[in-house]
Amino acid sequence: HALIEAVAGLARDGGYSALHLQWAHPPFAEARAAEGPSRWLAWRRQAYRWENQAYPDFEGYLDSFSKNMRRNVKREQAGLAELGIEIRVVPAADASPRYWALMADYYERTNGKFGPWAAQFLPRAFFELAPRYLGPYARFSAAFRAGGRDAGAVGPAGAAGPPGDEPVALALLMEGGGRLWGRYWGAREDLPGLHFDVCYYRPIAYAIERGLQSFDPGMGGDHKARRGFKAVVAPSLHRVFDRRLAALFGRALKEASAAEEAFAAELNRELPFKARS
């Protein structure tokens, strides 16, 4: 609480219009929201979450799907296997430093498809500093072409890494507190189904193998619901310093929160799981 108040003071003194806390931890958000709208405005926003239902393995997870959706996932994975693509989660501590440079390259390539203002939140310096500050928590979901030699990855027991000269696609994962988060991805080439396997299927399999509680795959993409990610509503907090703007913002957020909750309910009708009798 003291830290946030200090940040709010710096923001106000620095001439900023507001302080925004995105995706706040729910107990923290509830405590702050209880301080009243004169201090914090709450916005409930749709997000995605995969939850581990004690699945024995990835096949066991797919067994919970309807027949059609299970067949679709298997077809996507088979198509990549036919192309000689192998995907593995590599702890950052076991990976070559080259992975971070490639992650920056692939991240920029992904954002380049959508224009400079679409989603490029991170400068290249982030990927240069990340090994120092985030290394123990970082994992790479990495895709390799079979038949070559991996550029520096080793297995958890020091075994040789997967084949491939270097990853042809990467997604950045963070693990901690029994949970997994996926953010940012990119690839050297565009292959059918590559995004789904690198960003969703392999991290889910990894979470099951590790006994993790949940996996947050990031924002966007209605297709996430059809692959087993439940739509949930998560809090963010906003302190707007100008009272007139705060009043306008507060009215808008009530409508926006209701719309987000309705959208989450709509997305959950797309979940692929078998109907329960």
C-alpha positions in Angstrom: 0.0 0.0 0.0 2.8 2.4 0.9 4.6 1.6 -2.3 1.5 2.3 -4.5 0.8 5.6 -2.7 4.4 6.7 -3.4 4.0 5.8 -7.1 0.7 7.7 -7.2 2.5 10.7 -5.7 5.2 10.6 -8.3 2.7 10.3 -11.1 0.7 13.3 -9.8 3.8 15.4 -9.3 5.1 14.4 -12.7 2.1 15.7 -14.5 0.6 12.4 -15.5 -3.2 12.2 -15.8 -3.6 8.9 -14.0 -2.1 5.8 -12.4 -3.2 2.4 -13.9 -2.6 -0.9 -12.3 -3.3 -3.6 -14.9 -4.3 -7.2 -13.9 -3.9 -6.6 -10.2 -3.8 -9.6 -7.8 -7.5 -10.0 -6.9 -7.2 -9.8 -3.0 -5.0 -6.6 -3.5 -7.6 -5.2 -6.0 -10.5 -5.8 -3.6 -8.7 -4.1 -0.8 -7.9 -1.0 -2.9 -11.4 -0.9 -4.4 -12.8 -0.9 -0.9 -11.1 2.5 -0.4 -13.8 4.0 -2.6 -14.1 5.5 -6.1 -12.6 8.7 -5.0 -9.3 6.9 -4.8 -9.6 3.9 -7.1 -11.8 3.1 -10.0 -12.2 -0.6 -10.8 -12.4 -2.1 -14.2 -13.3 -5.8 -14.6 -11.8 -7.1 -17.8 -12.0 -10.3 -19.7 -8.9 -12.6 -19.6 -8.1 -16.2 -20.3 -7.0 -19.0 -18.0 -6.3 -22.7 -18.4 -6.9 -24.6 -15.1 -5.3 -28.0 -14.3 -8.0 -30.5 -13.5 -5.4 -33.1 -12.4 -5.0 -34.3 -16.0 -2.6 -37.3 -16.2 -0.9 -35.9 -19.4 -1.8 -33.9 -22.5 -3.6 -36.8 -24.0 -5.7 -37.0 -20.9 -6.5 -33.3 -21.3 -7.6 -33.9 -24.9 -9.8 -36.7 -23.8 -11.9 -34.1 -22.0 -12.6 -32.4 -25.4 -15.5 -33.0 -27.7 -14.8 -35.4 -30.5 -14.6 -32.7 -33.2 -12.3 -30.4 -31.3 -10.0 -33.2 -30.2 -9.6 -34.3 -33.8 -8.8 -30.7 -34.8 -6.0 -30.4 -32.3 -4.5 -33.7 -33.3 -4.7 -32.7 -37.0 -2.8 -29.4 -36.2 -0.1 -31.3 -34.3 0.2 -34.0 -36.9 0.7 -31.3 -39.6 3.7 -29.8 -37.8 5.2 -33.3 -37.1 5.0 -34.0 -40.9 7.0 -30.8 -41.4 9.7 -32.1 -39.0 8.9 -29.5 -36.3 9.6 -30.5 -32.7 8.5 -28.3 -29.8 10.0 -28.3 -26.3 10.0 -26.0 -23.2 13.5 -25.0 -22.5 14.4 -23.3 -19.1 16.1 -20.0 -19.8 18.9 -21.0 -17.5 19.7 -24.0 -19.8 19.4 -22.1 -23.0 22.0 -20.3 -25.1 22.0 -16.5 -24.7 21.2 -16.5 -28.4 17.6 -17.4 -27.5 17.0 -14.0 -26.0 18.3 -12.2 -29.1 16.1 -14.5 -31.3 13.1 -13.8 -29.0 13.6 -10.1 -29.6 13.9 -10.7 -33.4 10.8 -12.8 -33.5 8.8 -10.5 -31.2 9.6 -7.6 -33.6 8.6 -9.7 -36.6 5.3 -10.5 -35.1 4.5 -6.9 -34.3 5.7 -5.8 -37.7 2.7 -7.6 -39.2 0.3 -5.4 -37.4 1.9 -2.0 -37.4 4.0 0.0 -34.9 1.1 0.8 -32.6 -0.5 -2.7 -32.4 1.2 -4.5 -29.5 4.9 -3.6 -29.4 5.2 -2.7 -25.8 8.8 -3.8 -25.2 12.0 -2.2 -26.5 14.9 -4.4 -27.5 16.6 -3.5 -24.2 14.0 -5.6 -22.4 15.3 -8.8 -23.9 18.9 -7.7 -23.2 18.2 -7.2 -19.5 15.7 -10.0 -19.0 18.3 -12.8 -18.5 19.7 -10.9 -15.5 16.4 -10.0 -13.8 14.0 -12.7 -15.0 16.2 -15.6 -15.9 15.3 -18.0 -13.0 11.6 -17.7 -13.8 11.8 -17.6 -17.7 11.1 -20.5 -20.0 11.1 -20.7 -23.8 8.5 -22.7 -25.7 10.8 -23.4 -28.6 10.2 -25.0 -32.0 13.0 -26.8 -33.9 13.3 -28.4 -37.3 14.4 -32.0 -37.0 17.7 -33.1 -38.3 20.1 -30.4 -37.1 21.9 -29.5 -33.9 20.4 -27.4 -31.2 22.1 -24.1 -30.5 22.8 -24.5 -26.8 19.8 -26.0 -25.2 20.2 -28.8 -22.7 17.7 -30.9 -20.9 16.9 -30.7 -17.2 19.4 -33.4 -16.5 22.0 -32.1 -18.8 20.8 -34.2 -21.8 21.3 -33.0 -25.3 18.7 -30.5 -26.5 16.2 -31.1 -29.2 17.3 -31.1 -32.9 17.4 -28.0 -35.0 20.1 -25.5 -35.8 18.3 -23.0 -33.6 14.7 -22.3 -32.7 12.5 -21.4 -35.6 9.8 -20.1 -33.2 9.8 -19.0 -29.6 7.3 -18.0 -27.0 8.3 -16.5 -23.6 6.9 -18.2 -20.5 7.2 -17.3 -16.8 6.8 -19.9 -14.1 6.3 -19.2 -10.4 4.0 -19.9 -7.5 2.7 -23.1 -9.2 1.5 -21.1 -12.2 2.6 -20.4 -15.7 2.2 -17.3 -17.9 2.8 -17.0 -21.6 3.6 -13.7 -23.2 5.1 -12.7 -26.6 5.9 -15.0 -29.4 7.3 -15.0 -32.9 8.7 -17.2 -35.6 11.2 -17.2 -38.4 8.6 -18.5 -40.9 4.9 -18.9 -40.9 3.7 -22.5 -40.6 0.1 -23.8 -40.2 -0.6 -24.5 -36.6 2.8 -23.4 -35.3 1.4 -20.6 -33.1 -1.2 -22.9 -31.4 1.4 -25.6 -30.6 4.2 -23.2 -29.4 1.9 -20.9 -27.4 -0.8 -23.2 -26.2 -0.4 -27.0 -26.5 3.2 -27.4 -25.5 2.9 -25.0 -22.5 -0.2 -26.8 -21.4 1.6 -30.2 -21.6 4.5 -28.6 -19.6 2.1 -27.4 -17.0 0.6 -30.8 -16.6 4.0 -32.5 -16.4 5.0 -30.0 -13.7 1.7 -30.2 -11.8 1.1 -26.5 -12.2 -2.2 -25.1 -11.2 -3.0 -22.8 -14.1 -1.7 -21.2 -17.3 -2.4 -17.7 -18.4 -1.8 -17.4 -22.2 -2.2 -13.7 -22.5 -4.8 -11.5 -24.2 -6.7 -11.5 -27.4 -7.8 -14.2 -29.8 -11.3 -15.7 -29.5 -9.7 -19.0 -30.6 -8.3 -19.5 -27.1 -11.7 -20.5 -25.8 -12.0 -23.3 -28.4 -8.7 -24.7 -27.1 -9.7 -24.9 -23.5 -8.9 -21.5 -22.1 -11.8 -20.4 -19.9 -12.7 -16.7 -20.1 -12.5 -15.1 -16.7 -13.0 -11.5 -15.5 -9.9 -10.0 -13.8 -9.6 -6.6 -12.1 -7.6 -3.6 -12.9 -7.4 -0.4 -10.9 -7.2 3.2 -12.0 -6.6 6.5 -10.1 -7.5 9.5 -12.2 -6.3 12.7 -10.7 -8.6 15.2 -12.4 -12.1 14.9 -10.7 -14.0 15.7 -13.8 -12.1 13.2 -15.9 -12.5 10.7 -13.0 -16.2 11.0 -13.0 -16.4 10.4 -16.7 -14.0 7.5 -16.5 -16.0 6.0 -13.6 -19.3 6.0 -15.6 -17.6 4.5 -18.6 -16.0 1.7 -16.6 -19.3 0.6 -15.2 -20.6 0.0 -18.7 -17.3 -1.5 -19.9 -17.2 -3.9 -17.0 -20.7 -5.1 -17.8 -19.8 -5.6 -21.4 -16.6 -7.5 -20.5 -18.6 -9.9 -18.3 -21.1 -10.5 -21.0 -18.3 -11.2 -23.5 -16.6 -13.7 -21.1 -19.9 -15.6 -20.8 -20.2 -15.6 -24.6 -16.7 -16.9 -25.0 -17.3 -19.7 -22.5 -20.0 -21.1 -24.8 -17.1 -21.9 -27.2 -15.2 -24.1 -24.7 -14.4 -27.5 -26.3 -15.2 -29.8 -23.3 -17.6 -32.7 -23.5 -21.1 -31.9 -22.2 -21.6 -33.2 -18.7 -24.6 -35.4 -18.1 
